[in-house]
């Protein structure tokens, strides 16, 4: 689904990414881990075309779209749940969802009905404005909005940041459900133990470089690794 190879990116003269490689296969859940400031969000921005890479390839189903405009990358099948949610504050829940609806790959899998089935709370709040929702509800709406593009791969940047424990659990349950339904997912989050329970593979960044990759069993079996690269 997604292959990132030798990705380099910078803000002005400050280089942030140094040859990042990662891949997400069909139906896989892959995490991008690391402490704050290590290049995770920059990687996502570079993949999505929000930041033009200095070098490297971003292949989506074999097509290299590195540096392409964000709309082309979105149309190729990537759906983004951005850091900070960024819902439309003066549109209703339903309007937020309809605004991004697309069906570029045959019969749409995700519609208002299927998103409301995944998030019943959004159906209850469908007439509420985006700025009238709690943080957890806004995150559900941001996920639902990404799904309404009917993507081949969903990317979540800081999936549960700032959310209460019960709401975080709802988001994890949602991601498990998406995995059961065959969605490919790339997720950034700090809750390593929760991610390890259902993710297939993990990639750790340190100062813009990949320093470790492996499965959940290997990650959880190595406390020194977690202390060195993930704990504050």
Buried (B, 14 or more C-beta within 10 A) or exposed (E): BBBBBBBBBBEEEEEBBBEBBBBBEEBBBBBBBBBEEBBBBBBBBBBBBBBEBBBBBBBBEEEEBBBBEBEEBBBBBBBBBBBEBEBBEEBBBBBBBEEBBBEEEEEBBBBBEBBBEBBEBBBEBBEBBBEEBEBBBBBBBBBBBBBBBBBBBBBBBBBBBEBEEEBBEBBBEBBEEBBEEEBBBBBBBBBBEBBBEBBBBBBBBBEBBBBBBBEBEBBBEEEEBBEEBBEE
